[in-house]
Amino acid sequence: MGNIVAVVGRPNVGKSTFFNRMVGGRHAIVDETAGVTRDRIYGKSDWNGIEFSIIDTGGYVINSDDIFEGEIRKQVAIAIEESDVILFLVDAQTGITVMDMAVAEILRKSHKKVFVVANKVDNNNLRLNATEFYNFGLGDPYCVSSISGMGTGDLLDDIVKEFTGQEIEEEINIPKIAIVGRPNVGKSSLINALVGEERNIVTPIAGTTRDSIYSRYNKFGHDFFLIDTAGLRKKTKVTEDLEFYSVMRSIRAIENADICILLIDATLGFEGQDQNIYNLIIKNRKGVVVVVNKWDLVEKDHKSTDQYTKAIKEIIAPFQDVPIIFTSTITKQRLLKVFETAMEVYENRNRKIQTSKLNDFLQEAIEAYAPPAYKGKHIKIKFATQLPTHTPSFAFFCNLPQYIRDPYKRYIENKLREKFNFTGVPIQIFFRQK
């Protein structure tokens, strides 16, 4: 199951810097003004080989001037609903504020695992200040400095301990398909159109969380689980923050799926939020099918699917080897093709290539285009093999792996895709010392 860590706290305690430290890279927009984080922020992180998603709920503060408690309460409510572990970030330089106390009070009642993280501890005096955070009644505070990274290792050691033993043994090895997308793109209609109203053929499996409902279907000659995130219990507190919710839901669904059907609204085009969800699918190395819904509402000429496909591929580059299908849940146009394609992508994702065939391929590829010499040194790739991983990854053994440049890696990847059909599947290629 996916592990989800949510970061909560009032504005300006350094959530964005902390988040960047956790996921590497500057994903968030950081600025001195309170509430300036405008990005919808979530990323993947891993520690000692244990992967998790980290969500910065601070990206959801709407007004920067009058950030009233209600806004923070909403973030905290969402974090409690959707995450496995909560990091409550506070500022050691400012100390406890009224708003911090309000957040702590909600967290104490939540029965979720909460870590109090005292940020901006850049010297020993501040470490002493941090003892006041014991007053929250949420356990020992962890002193960290997001800017230097001090203290984050101990914190991560303890976070990943919370995840152990969550993996569920999967007795049934059939495809798990998730339908994801922004709110109101038609996910529920797609599910209903595909599977009819037969919601009573749900097979409960041990260990499925309340976050995702798995329904097992035997339809169209295929046997699969559909991870349904749309038909979940009604929310009371946070219905108004639909965008944020859909993101949290999508993350959970993507992590638990083999194949993701990314639904977009033809009338709106491929927008920023679609791009975020797409990137998340690729980061998680899941198979993907892009489905353009509501195609019946678009003014069309004979070229329009081609133009639309080209526009989407430009946005999602560099990984463009993805099926794009145009549908309408109203007219039920091409719905069956969506599932057939998802099943093909599932096959592609599980494809194992014999080492002998892979090496024949390698010889052809090198004969057509040898790796360019670098600093006068000739690069020889001698041998290739597929690694025993869940998702397709390949090791190419060569004399000087450090001199193989990205364009050549892309060439090899494109050739592999052409030859063996990995459409819809992110693949990894490693060049290793022989």
N, C-alpha and C positions, 0 to 999 in steps of 0.2 A: 504494500500500500504506500501511497505517497506520504512523505512526512512534511507537514507544513508548519513553519515557524512564523508567527506574526510579531511585528515590532510595533508597540504602542507607546504613546507619550505625548505630552503637550508640545506645541511648536517650539522650535529653537533649542531643543536639547541635543541636536546633532544626529537625528535619526538618519538623514540622507547620507552623511559621512560614514556612519556606522554601517549602513546598508552596503555602501560601496566597498567598504573594507571586507564585508562578508562575501560579496559576490565577485569582487575584483573588478576594476574598471570604474569609470565615472558614469554610472547609469542615471543617477538622479541629478537634478539641477540644484546646485547648492548656492544659496545666497544668504546674505545677512538678514534680509527682511523676514519677519515671521511669516510662516505659511506660504513661502514662495515655491515649495516643491509642487510643481504642477504636473509632474509625470505620473502616469499610472504605473506603479513600480512593483515588479516582482522579478525574482531571478533565481537561478539554481546555484547551490553551493554544495561543497562536500568537504567532509572532515574525516580523515582516516578511512577513506573509502566509503563512508556512509553519505549518500546524497540526500539533500532536502531542498525544499523550496522556501524562499524567505520573502515575506511580503511586508512592505513598508506602508502601514495604514496611514501614515502621515501625508501620503500623496493625495489624500481625500479631503483635506480641509479646503472648504470652498472660499470662504471670505478671509482675507488676510488681516484686515483692520480689527474686526470685532469677532475674534474667534471666541465664541461663547462656549460654555461647557457642553452644551447639547451636541456640538459638532464632535468633540472628543469622545463624549459618551457613545455616540453612534459608532465611531471607529472601534471603540473597545468592545461594544456589543457584537460587532461583526467578527472581530478577532476571536472572541470567546466562542461564537457559533462555529467558526469554520477552521480553526487551527488546532494543532496538536499541542504546541508549546507556545507560550507567550513571553516575549521579552519586554519588560517594562523599563523604558529608558528614562533616566532622570539626569539632571545636570548638577555635578558635584560643586561647580563654582557658584551656582545660584542657591543651592539647598532646596528644601522642600517648599513648594508653593501650595496654595489652596487647591489649585487644579490638580496637582499631583495627588493630593490627599483624596480628592473626589475619584480619580482613576483607581487608586489603591483600594478604595472602599468597594468599587464594583468588582475588582479582580479578586478580592478576598472571598466574595460570595460565589465565585465562578466554579470552584472545584477543578479548575484547569491547572496544569503545572505552570507556575509563573517564576521567571528569573528577574530579580531586580538588578538592573545594570546601571551603575553610576558612571556616567560618561564624563569626558573632559578631565580625568584625573591625570594631570600632567606633572605633579610633584607630590612629595610625601605629606605636606600639610593638607593637600586636598584629599589624600587617602584618609586622614584623620576625620576630615569633615564628613566623609562618606558614611561614617558610623551612624549619623542621624537617620539614615534611610532604614535602619532597623525598626524605626517607629511605624513603618507601614504594616508590620506584622506579616510580611511575606518572605521571611527568611533572610539569610545572609546576602548583603549586596555584593555584586561582582564589580571590582574597580577596573575600568578600562579607559584607554585613550584611543578613540577611533582614528585620530590623525596618525599616531605612531604605531598603532596596532598593539600597544602594551595591554596585557591581560586578556586578549581575546582568545588565546589558545586554551586557557583554563576554562573559560566560559564554554567554548565549543566542545571540549571534552565532556562537560557535564550535560550539554544539550543533547549530544548524540546518544548518551546513556539512556535518555528517555525514550529513544526509538526502538531499542533492542527488543526483539521478540514480537515486533508488530507484523513481520512478514507472515502472510497466510500461505500455507501449503496449498498449491492449486491442484486439486484432484482432477479437474476437468480441463483438458487441454483443447479448448475450442476458441475461436477468435472472440476478443472482447472489443466491441466497437463503441466509440463515444461520439455523440453528435454535439459539436461545440460551436460557439459563435456568440456574437453580441446579443443583448436582449432584443426581442421582437423581430428577429430575422426569420422566424418560422420553425424553430426547433421542434416545438410540440406538434405543430401541424405535420411536419415531416415524419415524426415518429408515428403519429396517428395514421397518416396516409400509407406509410410503409407496412405497419403491422396491424392496421385496423384498430378497432377499439378493444382488441382482445387482451386487455390488461390482466385478465385473470390467469393467463398462462405464465405467471411469474414463478420461477423456481427460486426460493430463498436459498442462498448458500451461506454456510457458516462464515462469519467474519466480515461480511459486507457491512460497511459502516452505514450509519443513518445518512451519510452525505451523498451516497450514490446508490441508486437502486439498480440492481442487475436483473434484467428480464431475459429469460432464455427463450429463443425462438427457433422453431423449425419451419422455415419458410423458403420458398423459391428453391427448394433442394439444398438449402444451406442450414447449418446448425451453428448458432452464434449467441453470444450474450450482447445485449444492448445496455450500455451504461446510461441510464436515464437520469439526467440532472434536472430536467425540466419539471417533472411531476413530483416535486418534493413538497414537504409540508409547508403550509402558508407561514410566512414570517410576520411577526407582529411589529417588532421594533424598527426594522430596517428596510421595509419595503421600498422606501423612497430612494435608497441608494442602490438602484438596480445595476448600474454599470459595475460597481465595485463587487457586488454580489456575484454577478455573472462571471467576473474574472476569478474569484475565489472558487466558484463551482467548476469553472473550466479547468483550473489547475488540478483540482482533485480528480476530475474525470480523465484528463490527459494522462496523469501519472498512472492511473489504473488500467488504461486501455492498451491495446496493441495497435489499433488503427483509429485515427481520428477523422471524422467527416467534418470539415470546417465549412459551416454554412455562412454565406454572405448574402446581402440583400442587393439584388441587381439594380434596384433604383438608386441605391446610395453609392455603389462601387466599393472598391477594396480600400477601406479606411484605416486610420492609425491603429484603432483597437483590433481590427482584423489582423493587421500586421503583427501586433503584440502576441495575439493568440497563436498565429502561425509560427512565430519565432520560438514560442514556448514548446510547440509540438516538435520542432526540429531539435531544440536543445535537449529534449527528452528522448530524441531518436525514435520517435513513433512514426508509423506509416501515416500518410496523409492523402486525402482526396478533397479537393476544393469543389464545393457545390454552390453554384450561383442560383439562388432561389428567386422566385417572383419574376421569372424571365418573361412571363406573359404580360407584365406591366410595362415592358420596355419597348419604345419605338424602334423598329428594326428595319434594316435593309439586308440584302443578301450577304454582306460582309460582316455583319455585326458580331457574331460569335467569335470570328477570327480576331477582330479588332479588340474585343473585350479580353480574349485569352491573352493576346499579346501584351495588353496593358497590365494585366495581373502579373504575367511573367516578368515584366520589367521591374515591377515593385518587389517581387519576392526573390529576385536574383541575390546571390549566385545559385542557390539551389532551385532550379526551375523544372526539374524532371518530375513533374507532378500532374496527375490527371485533373482536368477541370471540366465539370459537367454542368450543363444548364438545365434547370428544372423549374417546374411550377407545382407546388403541392395542391393548388386549386384544380388544375387540369390533369394532374397526376402524370405529367409528361416526363418521360425518362427516369422515373423513380426506380424502376427495377435495375436500370443501368448503374445507379448509385451503389447498390449493394453488390452487384456483380463486380464492379470496379474495386470496391473495398476488399472483396475476397481475393481478387487478383493481387492487390497490394500486400495482403496478408501472406499470400504464397511467396511473393517477391522478398518479403522481409525474412522469411524462414529459409530462403534458398541457400543451399550449401553447394559449393563448387569443388569438384575434385581437384586435388593439387596438380595432377598431370595436365588437366584442361587449363587450369589457371596459368601454368608455366608455358603452355603452347601459346596462350593469349599474350603473355608477357613478351615472348620472342617476337611475335607479329608486331606488337605495339612499339617495341624498341627498334625493330627494323624500319618501321614507317617514320619514326621520329625518336632519335636517341636523346638521352638527357644531355643538354648543352654542357660543355666543359666549363669549369668555374675556376678562375685564377690559374688557368693553364692545366688544371687537373682533370683527368678523364673519369667520368663516373660510370661504374659498371653495376647494373642491377642483375643479380645472379639467380634469384630464386624468389618465389612468391607462395604464400599460403594463406588460407582463410583462418581467422582466429576463432576459437570455440566460444564466441560471445553470443548473447541473446540477439543482438542486431548485427547486420553484416559489417564485419571489419576485416581488413586484410593487412598482412605484413609483407613488405617488400624488402629483401635483404640486399644490401649493397655496400660497396667499399667506403663511400663518403656520404652518408645520409645527410650530414649537415649542409651539404652543398646543393641539395635538391630544392629548387625554388618552387613557389606556389603555382606558377603557370604550368609547370610540368606535372605537379600533383593533380591539377585540374584536368590536364590532358589524360592522364592515366585513369582518373575517375570517370571522365566522359566515355572513354573507350570501354571501360568495364561495364558501364551502364548500357552502352550500345550492344555489347556482345551478350551480356547475361540477363538483361532486363531487371533493373532494380527501380523501375518507375514507382514514384510515390514513397521511396524509402531513403532516408539519410544513410549514407555509408561512411565509414571511417577508414582512412588509409594511413598506415604508419610506415615510414622508411627506417629500417634498423640496420645497425652495423653487422656486417657478416664477417 
